[in-house]
Amino acid sequence: MSLGLKAGRPSDKKPTVSLSDLKGKTVRLNVDIDKELHKKLKRRAIDEERTVTDFVRELLSKSVGE
């Protein structure tokens, strides 16, 4: 009796999609910050039910006037 299962990873057959494909043109920004500041950012993002990335993007946009 065959269950129709095949060996291998199903994800290998999926087309690769990068974040920039989904959200338009983006670049990665890496910043070293104090551990305590990171904890505060994370807590604030959780309190606002959003990701740290979204929270920081908004802060940066407001800071540079976009």
PQR file of N, CA, C, O and H, with PARSE charges and radii, in Angstrom:
ATOM      1  N   MET A   1       0.838  -1.179   0.000 -0.4000 1.5000
ATOM      2  CA  MET A   1       0.000   0.000   0.000 -0.0000 2.0000
ATOM      3  C   MET A   1       0.885   1.246   0.000  0.5500 1.7000
ATOM      4  O   MET A   1       1.737   1.403   0.875 -0.5500 1.4000
ATOM      5  N   SER A   2       0.690   2.113  -0.959 -0.4000 1.5000
ATOM      6  CA  SER A   2       1.504   3.325  -1.090 -0.0000 2.0000
ATOM      7  C   SER A   2       0.735   4.531  -0.565  0.5500 1.7000
ATOM      8  O   SER A   2      -0.437   4.725  -0.888 -0.5500 1.4000
ATOM      9  H   SER A   2      -0.002   1.985  -1.670  0.4000 1.0000
ATOM     10  N   LEU A   3       1.401   5.324   0.235 -0.4000 1.5000
ATOM     11  CA  LEU A   3       0.779   6.536   0.779 -0.0000 2.0000
ATOM     12  C   LEU A   3       1.039   7.754  -0.096  0.5500 1.7000
ATOM     13  O   LEU A   3       0.552   8.844   0.205 -0.5500 1.4000
ATOM     14  H   LEU A   3       2.353   5.167   0.497  0.4000 1.0000
ATOM     15  N   GLY A   4       1.789   7.589  -1.161 -0.4000 1.5000
ATOM     16  CA  GLY A   4       2.084   8.702  -2.056 -0.0000 2.0000
ATOM     17  C   GLY A   4       3.130   9.659  -1.501  0.5500 1.7000
ATOM     18  O   GLY A   4       3.219  10.807  -1.935 -0.5500 1.4000
ATOM     19  H   GLY A   4       2.185   6.703  -1.405  0.4000 1.0000
ATOM     20  N   LEU A   5       3.920   9.188  -0.544 -0.4000 1.5000
ATOM     21  CA  LEU A   5       4.947  10.035   0.053 -0.0000 2.0000
ATOM     22  C   LEU A   5       6.250   9.896  -0.713  0.5500 1.7000
ATOM     23  O   LEU A   5       6.563   8.824  -1.231 -0.5500 1.4000
ATOM     24  H   LEU A   5       3.848   8.255  -0.191  0.4000 1.0000
ATOM     25  N   LYS A   6       7.008  10.981  -0.784 -0.4000 1.5000
ATOM     26  CA  LYS A   6       8.293  10.967  -1.473 -0.0000 2.0000
ATOM     27  C   LYS A   6       9.362  11.495  -0.538  0.5500 1.7000
ATOM     28  O   LYS A   6       9.104  12.355   0.304 -0.5500 1.4000
ATOM     29  H   LYS A   6       6.754  11.852  -0.363  0.4000 1.0000
ATOM     30  N   ALA A   7      10.554  10.974  -0.696 -0.4000 1.5000
ATOM     31  CA  ALA A   7      11.681  11.448   0.109 -0.0000 2.0000
ATOM     32  C   ALA A   7      12.126  12.813  -0.393  0.5500 1.7000
ATOM     33  O   ALA A   7      11.955  13.145  -1.566 -0.5500 1.4000
ATOM     34  H   ALA A   7      10.764  10.275  -1.380  0.4000 1.0000
ATOM     35  N   GLY A   8      12.688  13.585   0.497 -0.4000 1.5000
ATOM     36  CA  GLY A   8      13.201  14.901   0.114 -0.0000 2.0000
ATOM     37  C   GLY A   8      12.466  16.014   0.831  0.5500 1.7000
ATOM     38  O   GLY A   8      11.478  15.789   1.530 -0.5500 1.4000
ATOM     39  H   GLY A   8      12.827  13.316   1.450  0.4000 1.0000
ATOM     40  N   ARG A   9      12.966  17.201   0.644 -0.4000 1.5000
ATOM     41  CA  ARG A   9      12.377  18.374   1.288 -0.0000 2.0000
ATOM     42  C   ARG A   9      11.435  19.070   0.317  0.5500 1.7000
ATOM     43  O   ARG A   9      11.860  19.469  -0.767 -0.5500 1.4000
ATOM     44  H   ARG A   9      13.769  17.385   0.077  0.4000 1.0000
ATOM     45  N   PRO A  10      10.179  19.224   0.676 -0.5600 1.5000
ATOM     46  CA  PRO A  10       9.241  19.932  -0.203  0.2800 2.0000
ATOM     47  C   PRO A  10       9.677  21.366  -0.479  0.5500 1.7000
ATOM     48  O   PRO A  10       9.394  21.911  -1.546 -0.5500 1.4000
ATOM     49  N   SER A  11      10.369  21.979   0.485 -0.4000 1.5000
ATOM     50  CA  SER A  11      10.787  23.368   0.307 -0.0000 2.0000
ATOM     51  C   SER A  11      11.849  23.522  -0.779  0.5500 1.7000
ATOM     52  O   SER A  11      12.045  24.620  -1.300 -0.5500 1.4000
ATOM     53  H   SER A  11      10.600  21.536   1.352  0.4000 1.0000
ATOM     54  N   ASP A  12      12.541  22.425  -1.127 -0.4000 1.5000
ATOM     55  CA  ASP A  12      13.543  22.494  -2.188 -0.0000 2.0000
ATOM     56  C   ASP A  12      12.915  22.825  -3.536  0.5500 1.7000
ATOM     57  O   ASP A  12      13.586  23.374  -4.410 -0.5500 1.4000
ATOM     58  H   ASP A  12      12.382  21.534  -0.704  0.4000 1.0000
ATOM     59  N   LYS A  13      11.668  22.506  -3.713 -0.4000 1.5000
ATOM     60  CA  LYS A  13      11.008  22.708  -4.990 -0.0000 2.0000
ATOM     61  C   LYS A  13      10.295  24.053  -5.088  0.5500 1.7000
ATOM     62  O   LYS A  13       9.826  24.431  -6.161 -0.5500 1.4000
ATOM     63  H   LYS A  13      11.123  22.059  -3.004  0.4000 1.0000
ATOM     64  N   LYS A  14      10.213  24.774  -3.977 -0.4000 1.5000
ATOM     65  CA  LYS A  14       9.552  26.077  -3.980 -0.0000 2.0000
ATOM     66  C   LYS A  14      10.505  27.130  -4.536  0.5500 1.7000
ATOM     67  O   LYS A  14      11.707  27.076  -4.278 -0.5500 1.4000
ATOM     68  H   LYS A  14      10.595  24.467  -3.106  0.4000 1.0000
ATOM     69  N   PRO A  15       9.974  28.093  -5.300 -0.5600 1.5000
ATOM     70  CA  PRO A  15      10.851  29.163  -5.786  0.2800 2.0000
ATOM     71  C   PRO A  15      11.334  30.027  -4.623  0.5500 1.7000
ATOM     72  O   PRO A  15      10.598  30.269  -3.666 -0.5500 1.4000
ATOM     73  N   THR A  16      12.568  30.484  -4.717 -0.4000 1.5000
ATOM     74  CA  THR A  16      13.142  31.314  -3.668 -0.0000 2.0000
ATOM     75  C   THR A  16      12.614  32.737  -3.800  0.5500 1.7000
ATOM     76  O   THR A  16      12.657  33.328  -4.879 -0.5500 1.4000
ATOM     77  H   THR A  16      13.167  30.288  -5.494  0.4000 1.0000
ATOM     78  N   VAL A  17      12.117  33.279  -2.691 -0.4000 1.5000
ATOM     79  CA  VAL A  17      11.612  34.648  -2.668 -0.0000 2.0000
ATOM     80  C   VAL A  17      12.360  35.392  -1.580  0.5500 1.7000
ATOM     81  O   VAL A  17      12.387  34.962  -0.426 -0.5500 1.4000
ATOM     82  H   VAL A  17      12.083  32.798  -1.815  0.4000 1.0000
ATOM     83  N   SER A  18      12.964  36.502  -1.948 -0.4000 1.5000
ATOM     84  CA  SER A  18      13.691  37.283  -0.953 -0.0000 2.0000
ATOM     85  C   SER A  18      12.786  38.371  -0.390  0.5500 1.7000
ATOM     86  O   SER A  18      11.738  38.679  -0.959 -0.5500 1.4000
ATOM     87  H   SER A  18      12.942  36.852  -2.885  0.4000 1.0000
ATOM     88  N   LEU A  19      13.202  38.950   0.734 -0.4000 1.5000
ATOM     89  CA  LEU A  19      12.442  40.023   1.355 -0.0000 2.0000
ATOM     90  C   LEU A  19      12.296  41.195   0.401  0.5500 1.7000
ATOM     91  O   LEU A  19      11.239  41.824   0.355 -0.5500 1.4000
ATOM     92  H   LEU A  19      14.053  38.700   1.196  0.4000 1.0000
ATOM     93  N   SER A  20      13.347  41.501  -0.365 -0.4000 1.5000
ATOM     94  CA  SER A  20      13.268  42.630  -1.290 -0.0000 2.0000
ATOM     95  C   SER A  20      12.254  42.375  -2.403  0.5500 1.7000
ATOM     96  O   SER A  20      11.676  43.325  -2.932 -0.5500 1.4000
ATOM     97  H   SER A  20      14.206  40.990  -0.328  0.4000 1.0000
ATOM     98  N   ASP A  21      12.028  41.114  -2.769 -0.4000 1.5000
ATOM     99  CA  ASP A  21      10.995  40.798  -3.755 -0.0000 2.0000
ATOM    100  C   ASP A  21       9.610  41.114  -3.206  0.5500 1.7000
ATOM    101  O   ASP A  21       8.717  41.510  -3.955 -0.5500 1.4000
ATOM    102  H   ASP A  21      12.497  40.342  -2.340  0.4000 1.0000
ATOM    103  N   LEU A  22       9.432  40.940  -1.908 -0.4000 1.5000
ATOM    104  CA  LEU A  22       8.131  41.140  -1.289 -0.0000 2.0000
ATOM    105  C   LEU A  22       7.843  42.598  -0.963  0.5500 1.7000
ATOM    106  O   LEU A  22       6.694  43.032  -1.046 -0.5500 1.4000
ATOM    107  H   LEU A  22      10.158  40.618  -1.299  0.4000 1.0000
ATOM    108  N   LYS A  23       8.855  43.352  -0.597 -0.4000 1.5000
ATOM    109  CA  LYS A  23       8.636  44.702  -0.091 -0.0000 2.0000
ATOM    110  C   LYS A  23       9.270  45.781  -0.954  0.5500 1.7000
ATOM    111  O   LYS A  23       9.373  46.922  -0.505 -0.5500 1.4000
ATOM    112  H   LYS A  23       9.788  43.000  -0.529  0.4000 1.0000
ATOM    113  N   GLY A  24       9.690  45.478  -2.150 -0.4000 1.5000
ATOM    114  CA  GLY A  24      10.335  46.487  -2.968 -0.0000 2.0000
ATOM    115  C   GLY A  24      11.810  46.583  -2.648  0.5500 1.7000
ATOM    116  O   GLY A  24      12.388  45.684  -2.037 -0.5500 1.4000
ATOM    117  H   GLY A  24       9.606  44.551  -2.514  0.4000 1.0000
ATOM    118  N   LYS A  25      12.409  47.673  -3.062 -0.4000 1.5000
ATOM    119  CA  LYS A  25      13.849  47.855  -2.871 -0.0000 2.0000
ATOM    120  C   LYS A  25      14.166  48.156  -1.413  0.5500 1.7000
ATOM    121  O   LYS A  25      13.687  49.147  -0.861 -0.5500 1.4000
ATOM    122  H   LYS A  25      11.939  48.404  -3.558  0.4000 1.0000
ATOM    123  N   THR A  26      14.965  47.314  -0.797 -0.4000 1.5000
ATOM    124  CA  THR A  26      15.403  47.518   0.578 -0.0000 2.0000
ATOM    125  C   THR A  26      16.895  47.248   0.669  0.5500 1.7000
ATOM    126  O   THR A  26      17.474  46.583  -0.190 -0.5500 1.4000
ATOM    127  H   THR A  26      15.354  46.509  -1.246  0.4000 1.0000
ATOM    128  N   VAL A  27      17.502  47.768   1.711 -0.4000 1.5000
ATOM    129  CA  VAL A  27      18.890  47.450   2.035 -0.0000 2.0000
ATOM    130  C   VAL A  27      18.938  47.076   3.500  0.5500 1.7000
ATOM    131  O   VAL A  27      18.096  47.510   4.287 -0.5500 1.4000
ATOM    132  H   VAL A  27      17.032  48.308   2.409  0.4000 1.0000
ATOM    133  N   ARG A  28      19.918  46.273   3.868 -0.4000 1.5000
ATOM    134  CA  ARG A  28      20.053  45.841   5.259 -0.0000 2.0000
ATOM    135  C   ARG A  28      20.930  46.835   5.998  0.5500 1.7000
ATOM    136  O   ARG A  28      21.943  47.296   5.474 -0.5500 1.4000
ATOM    137  H   ARG A  28      20.602  45.920   3.229  0.4000 1.0000
ATOM    138  N   LEU A  29      20.527  47.162   7.229 -0.4000 1.5000
ATOM    139  CA  LEU A  29      21.281  48.055   8.100 -0.0000 2.0000
ATOM    140  C   LEU A  29      21.567  47.315   9.398  0.5500 1.7000
ATOM    141  O   LEU A  29      20.645  46.909  10.104 -0.5500 1.4000
ATOM    142  H   LEU A  29      19.704  46.786   7.655  0.4000 1.0000
ATOM    143  N   ASN A  30      22.837  47.143   9.708 -0.4000 1.5000
ATOM    144  CA  ASN A  30      23.232  46.486  10.958 -0.0000 2.0000
ATOM    145  C   ASN A  30      23.780  47.538  11.905  0.5500 1.7000
ATOM    146  O   ASN A  30      24.636  48.340  11.532 -0.5500 1.4000
ATOM    147  H   ASN A  30      23.586  47.473   9.134  0.4000 1.0000
ATOM    148  N   VAL A  31      23.281  47.528  13.124 -0.4000 1.5000
ATOM    149  CA  VAL A  31      23.696  48.509  14.122 -0.0000 2.0000
ATOM    150  C   VAL A  31      23.953  47.794  15.436  0.5500 1.7000
ATOM    151  O   VAL A  31      23.135  46.988  15.880 -0.5500 1.4000
ATOM    152  H   VAL A  31      22.585  46.877  13.426  0.4000 1.0000
ATOM    153  N   ASP A  32      25.078  48.084  16.052 -0.4000 1.5000
ATOM    154  CA  ASP A  32      25.367  47.546  17.381 -0.0000 2.0000
ATOM    155  C   ASP A  32      24.789  48.501  18.415  0.5500 1.7000
ATOM    156  O   ASP A  32      25.073  49.699  18.399 -0.5500 1.4000
ATOM    157  H   ASP A  32      25.742  48.739  15.690  0.4000 1.0000
ATOM    158  N   ILE A  33      23.972  47.957  19.317 -0.4000 1.5000
ATOM    159  CA  ILE A  33      23.380  48.778  20.371 -0.0000 2.0000
ATOM    160  C   ILE A  33      23.600  48.105  21.718  0.5500 1.7000
ATOM    161  O   ILE A  33      23.877  46.909  21.799 -0.5500 1.4000
ATOM    162  H   ILE A  33      23.740  46.985  19.330  0.4000 1.0000
ATOM    163  N   ASP A  34      23.471  48.890  22.755 -0.4000 1.5000
ATOM    164  CA  ASP A  34      23.602  48.419  24.128 -0.0000 2.0000
ATOM    165  C   ASP A  34      22.546  47.346  24.402  0.5500 1.7000
ATOM    166  O   ASP A  34      21.417  47.444  23.921 -0.5500 1.4000
ATOM    167  H   ASP A  34      23.245  49.862  22.689  0.4000 1.0000
ATOM    168  N   LYS A  35      22.911  46.337  25.164 -0.4000 1.5000
ATOM    169  CA  LYS A  35      22.000  45.229  25.470 -0.0000 2.0000
ATOM    170  C   LYS A  35      20.719  45.726  26.148  0.5500 1.7000
ATOM    171  O   LYS A  35      19.626  45.249  25.843 -0.5500 1.4000
ATOM    172  H   LYS A  35      23.828  46.257  25.555  0.4000 1.0000
ATOM    173  N   GLU A  36      20.859  46.676  27.060 -0.4000 1.5000
ATOM    174  CA  GLU A  36      19.688  47.209  27.768 -0.0000 2.0000
ATOM    175  C   GLU A  36      18.756  47.962  26.813  0.5500 1.7000
ATOM    176  O   GLU A  36      17.534  47.862  26.930 -0.5500 1.4000
ATOM    177  H   GLU A  36      21.747  47.063  27.308  0.4000 1.0000
ATOM    178  N   LEU A  37      19.327  48.712  25.873 -0.4000 1.5000
ATOM    179  CA  LEU A  37      18.506  49.411  24.879 -0.0000 2.0000
ATOM    180  C   LEU A  37      17.746  48.404  24.024  0.5500 1.7000
ATOM    181  O   LEU A  37      16.581  48.625  23.693 -0.5500 1.4000
ATOM    182  H   LEU A  37      20.319  48.793  25.778  0.4000 1.0000
ATOM    183  N   HIS A  38      18.392  47.309  23.668 -0.4000 1.5000
ATOM    184  CA  HIS A  38      17.724  46.274  22.880 -0.0000 2.0000
ATOM    185  C   HIS A  38      16.532  45.697  23.640  0.5500 1.7000
ATOM    186  O   HIS A  38      15.469  45.478  23.058 -0.5500 1.4000
ATOM    187  H   HIS A  38      19.338  47.130  23.937  0.4000 1.0000
ATOM    188  N   LYS A  39      16.706  45.453  24.924 -0.4000 1.5000
ATOM    189  CA  LYS A  39      15.600  44.943  25.748 -0.0000 2.0000
ATOM    190  C   LYS A  39      14.435  45.925  25.757  0.5500 1.7000
ATOM    191  O   LYS A  39      13.276  45.525  25.651 -0.5500 1.4000
ATOM    192  H   LYS A  39      17.569  45.631  25.396  0.4000 1.0000
ATOM    193  N   LYS A  40      14.751  47.215  25.884 -0.4000 1.5000
ATOM    194  CA  LYS A  40      13.702  48.243  25.904 -0.0000 2.0000
ATOM    195  C   LYS A  40      12.970  48.312  24.569  0.5500 1.7000
ATOM    196  O   LYS A  40      11.744  48.421  24.530 -0.5500 1.4000
ATOM    197  H   LYS A  40      15.692  47.540  25.970  0.4000 1.0000
ATOM    198  N   LEU A  41      13.724  48.249  23.478 -0.4000 1.5000
ATOM    199  CA  LEU A  41      13.106  48.253  22.150 -0.0000 2.0000
ATOM    200  C   LEU A  41      12.177  47.060  21.978  0.5500 1.7000
ATOM    201  O   LEU A  41      11.062  47.190  21.472 -0.5500 1.4000
ATOM    202  H   LEU A  41      14.720  48.161  23.510  0.4000 1.0000
ATOM    203  N   LYS A  42      12.651  45.907  22.403 -0.4000 1.5000
ATOM    204  CA  LYS A  42      11.867  44.679  22.261 -0.0000 2.0000
ATOM    205  C   LYS A  42      10.580  44.752  23.087  0.5500 1.7000
ATOM    206  O   LYS A  42       9.504  44.392  22.610 -0.5500 1.4000
ATOM    207  H   LYS A  42      13.557  45.801  22.813  0.4000 1.0000
ATOM    208  N   ARG A  43      10.706  45.222  24.328 -0.4000 1.5000
ATOM    209  CA  ARG A  43       9.517  45.356  25.184 -0.0000 2.0000
ATOM    210  C   ARG A  43       8.504  46.320  24.579  0.5500 1.7000
ATOM    211  O   ARG A  43       7.304  46.044  24.560 -0.5500 1.4000
ATOM    212  H   ARG A  43      11.580  45.515  24.716  0.4000 1.0000
ATOM    213  N   ARG A  44       8.998  47.451  24.085 -0.4000 1.5000
ATOM    214  CA  ARG A  44       8.107  48.458  23.498 -0.0000 2.0000
ATOM    215  C   ARG A  44       7.393  47.902  22.273  0.5500 1.7000
ATOM    216  O   ARG A  44       6.192  48.111  22.102 -0.5500 1.4000
ATOM    217  H   ARG A  44       9.972  47.674  24.101  0.4000 1.0000
ATOM    218  N   ALA A  45       8.125  47.202  21.427 -0.4000 1.5000
ATOM    219  CA  ALA A  45       7.523  46.604  20.236 -0.0000 2.0000
ATOM    220  C   ALA A  45       6.458  45.584  20.623  0.5500 1.7000
ATOM    221  O   ALA A  45       5.389  45.543  20.014 -0.5500 1.4000
ATOM    222  H   ALA A  45       9.101  47.032  21.566  0.4000 1.0000
ATOM    223  N   ILE A  46       6.738  44.771  21.620 -0.4000 1.5000
ATOM    224  CA  ILE A  46       5.761  43.780  22.084 -0.0000 2.0000
ATOM    225  C   ILE A  46       4.526  44.476  22.637  0.5500 1.7000
ATOM    226  O   ILE A  46       3.401  44.064  22.355 -0.5500 1.4000
ATOM    227  H   ILE A  46       7.606  44.804  22.115  0.4000 1.0000
ATOM    228  N   ASP A  47       4.732  45.533  23.425 -0.4000 1.5000
ATOM    229  CA  ASP A  47       3.606  46.288  23.985 -0.0000 2.0000
ATOM    230  C   ASP A  47       2.709  46.850  22.887  0.5500 1.7000
ATOM    231  O   ASP A  47       1.493  46.937  23.055 -0.5500 1.4000
ATOM    232  H   ASP A  47       5.647  45.867  23.654  0.4000 1.0000
ATOM    233  N   GLU A  48       3.313  47.230  21.768 -0.4000 1.5000
ATOM    234  CA  GLU A  48       2.561  47.805  20.647 -0.0000 2.0000
ATOM    235  C   GLU A  48       2.154  46.746  19.620  0.5500 1.7000
ATOM    236  O   GLU A  48       1.643  47.074  18.549 -0.5500 1.4000
ATOM    237  H   GLU A  48       4.302  47.159  21.632  0.4000 1.0000
ATOM    238  N   GLU A  49       2.385  45.481  19.955 -0.4000 1.5000
ATOM    239  CA  GLU A  49       2.026  44.348  19.087 -0.0000 2.0000
ATOM    240  C   GLU A  49       2.584  44.502  17.676  0.5500 1.7000
ATOM    241  O   GLU A  49       1.862  44.364  16.689 -0.5500 1.4000
ATOM    242  H   GLU A  49       2.801  45.215  20.825  0.4000 1.0000
ATOM    243  N   ARG A  50       3.873  44.788  17.600 -0.4000 1.5000
ATOM    244  CA  ARG A  50       4.555  44.908  16.312 -0.0000 2.0000
ATOM    245  C   ARG A  50       5.957  44.339  16.433  0.5500 1.7000
ATOM    246  O   ARG A  50       6.416  44.017  17.529 -0.5500 1.4000
ATOM    247  H   ARG A  50       4.460  44.900  18.402  0.4000 1.0000
ATOM    248  N   THR A  51       6.622  44.221  15.315 -0.4000 1.5000
ATOM    249  CA  THR A  51       7.981  43.695  15.338 -0.0000 2.0000
ATOM    250  C   THR A  51       8.963  44.813  15.668  0.5500 1.7000
ATOM    251  O   THR A  51       8.671  45.993  15.473 -0.5500 1.4000
ATOM    252  H   THR A  51       6.249  44.482  14.425  0.4000 1.0000
ATOM    253  N   VAL A  52      10.124  44.423  16.169 -0.4000 1.5000
ATOM    254  CA  VAL A  52      11.175  45.402  16.437 -0.0000 2.0000
ATOM    255  C   VAL A  52      11.557  46.087  15.120  0.5500 1.7000
ATOM    256  O   VAL A  52      11.795  47.295  15.095 -0.5500 1.4000
ATOM    257  H   VAL A  52      10.361  43.464  16.328  0.4000 1.0000
ATOM    258  N   THR A  53      11.613  45.331  14.047 -0.4000 1.5000
ATOM    259  CA  THR A  53      11.955  45.890  12.739 -0.0000 2.0000
ATOM    260  C   THR A  53      10.993  46.999  12.341  0.5500 1.7000
ATOM    261  O   THR A  53      11.426  48.081  11.944 -0.5500 1.4000
ATOM    262  H   THR A  53      11.419  44.350  14.067  0.4000 1.0000
ATOM    263  N   ASP A  54       9.690  46.742  12.441 -0.4000 1.5000
ATOM    264  CA  ASP A  54       8.700  47.765  12.091 -0.0000 2.0000
ATOM    265  C   ASP A  54       8.816  48.981  12.996  0.5500 1.7000
ATOM    266  O   ASP A  54       8.709  50.119  12.539 -0.5500 1.4000
ATOM    267  H   ASP A  54       9.338  45.863  12.763  0.4000 1.0000
ATOM    268  N   PHE A  55       9.033  48.735  14.275 -0.4000 1.5000
ATOM    269  CA  PHE A  55       9.158  49.821  15.240 -0.0000 2.0000
ATOM    270  C   PHE A  55      10.364  50.704  14.904  0.5500 1.7000
ATOM    271  O   PHE A  55      10.253  51.930  14.893 -0.5500 1.4000
ATOM    272  H   PHE A  55       9.119  47.810  14.646  0.4000 1.0000
ATOM    273  N   VAL A  56      11.510  50.083  14.632 -0.4000 1.5000
ATOM    274  CA  VAL A  56      12.728  50.837  14.316 -0.0000 2.0000
ATOM    275  C   VAL A  56      12.589  51.557  12.978  0.5500 1.7000
ATOM    276  O   VAL A  56      13.034  52.697  12.845 -0.5500 1.4000
ATOM    277  H   VAL A  56      11.601  49.087  14.641  0.4000 1.0000
ATOM    278  N   ARG A  57      11.981  50.912  11.987 -0.4000 1.5000
ATOM    279  CA  ARG A  57      11.763  51.573  10.690 -0.0000 2.0000
ATOM    280  C   ARG A  57      10.966  52.858  10.868  0.5500 1.7000
ATOM    281  O   ARG A  57      11.301  53.889  10.286 -0.5500 1.4000
ATOM    282  H   ARG A  57      11.620  49.985  12.095  0.4000 1.0000
ATOM    283  N   GLU A  58       9.907  52.791  11.676 -0.4000 1.5000
ATOM    284  CA  GLU A  58       9.087  53.983  11.902 -0.0000 2.0000
ATOM    285  C   GLU A  58       9.893  55.076  12.599  0.5500 1.7000
ATOM    286  O   GLU A  58       9.808  56.245  12.223 -0.5500 1.4000
ATOM    287  H   GLU A  58       9.635  51.953  12.149  0.4000 1.0000
ATOM    288  N   LEU A  59      10.672  54.703  13.610 -0.4000 1.5000
ATOM    289  CA  LEU A  59      11.506  55.685  14.310 -0.0000 2.0000
ATOM    290  C   LEU A  59      12.489  56.353  13.348  0.5500 1.7000
ATOM    291  O   LEU A  59      12.662  57.572  13.380 -0.5500 1.4000
ATOM    292  H   LEU A  59      10.741  53.754  13.915  0.4000 1.0000
ATOM    293  N   LEU A  60      13.126  55.562  12.501 -0.4000 1.5000
ATOM    294  CA  LEU A  60      14.080  56.118  11.545 -0.0000 2.0000
ATOM    295  C   LEU A  60      13.394  57.021  10.529  0.5500 1.7000
ATOM    296  O   LEU A  60      13.917  58.083  10.192 -0.5500 1.4000
ATOM    297  H   LEU A  60      12.986  54.572  12.474  0.4000 1.0000
ATOM    298  N   SER A  61      12.240  56.613  10.043 -0.4000 1.5000
ATOM    299  CA  SER A  61      11.500  57.434   9.083 -0.0000 2.0000
ATOM    300  C   SER A  61      11.110  58.777   9.690  0.5500 1.7000
ATOM    301  O   SER A  61      11.245  59.819   9.048 -0.5500 1.4000
ATOM    302  H   SER A  61      11.815  55.750  10.317  0.4000 1.0000
ATOM    303  N   LYS A  62      10.630  58.748  10.921 -0.4000 1.5000
ATOM    304  CA  LYS A  62      10.263  59.995  11.600 -0.0000 2.0000
ATOM    305  C   LYS A  62      11.491  60.874  11.826  0.5500 1.7000
ATOM    306  O   LYS A  62      11.420  62.096  11.701 -0.5500 1.4000
ATOM    307  H   LYS A  62      10.520  57.902  11.443  0.4000 1.0000
ATOM    308  N   SER A  63      12.600  60.251  12.154 -0.4000 1.5000
ATOM    309  CA  SER A  63      13.826  60.987  12.462 -0.0000 2.0000
ATOM    310  C   SER A  63      14.397  61.717  11.247  0.5500 1.7000
ATOM    311  O   SER A  63      14.916  62.826  11.377 -0.5500 1.4000
ATOM    312  H   SER A  63      12.657  59.258  12.256  0.4000 1.0000
ATOM    313  N   VAL A  64      14.305  61.105  10.077 -0.4000 1.5000
ATOM    314  CA  VAL A  64      14.863  61.729   8.871 -0.0000 2.0000
ATOM    315  C   VAL A  64      13.803  62.440   8.038  0.5500 1.7000
ATOM    316  O   VAL A  64      14.099  62.942   6.954 -0.5500 1.4000
ATOM    317  H   VAL A  64      13.883  60.204   9.971  0.4000 1.0000
ATOM    318  N   GLY A  65      12.580  62.484   8.535 -0.4000 1.5000
ATOM    319  CA  GLY A  65      11.532  63.266   7.887 -0.0000 2.0000
ATOM    320  C   GLY A  65      10.863  62.621   6.699  0.5500 1.7000
ATOM    321  O   GLY A  65      10.471  63.319   5.764 -0.5500 1.4000
ATOM    322  H   GLY A  65      12.340  62.076   9.416  0.4000 1.0000
ATOM    323  N   GLU A  66      10.724  61.328   6.708 -0.4000 1.5000
ATOM    324  CA  GLU A  66      10.013  60.655   5.608 -0.0000 2.0000
ATOM    325  C   GLU A  66       8.685  60.133   6.066  0.5500 1.7000
ATOM    326  O   GLU A  66       7.950  59.539   5.277 -0.5500 1.4000
ATOM    327  H   GLU A  66      11.043  60.762   7.468  0.4000 1.0000
TER
END
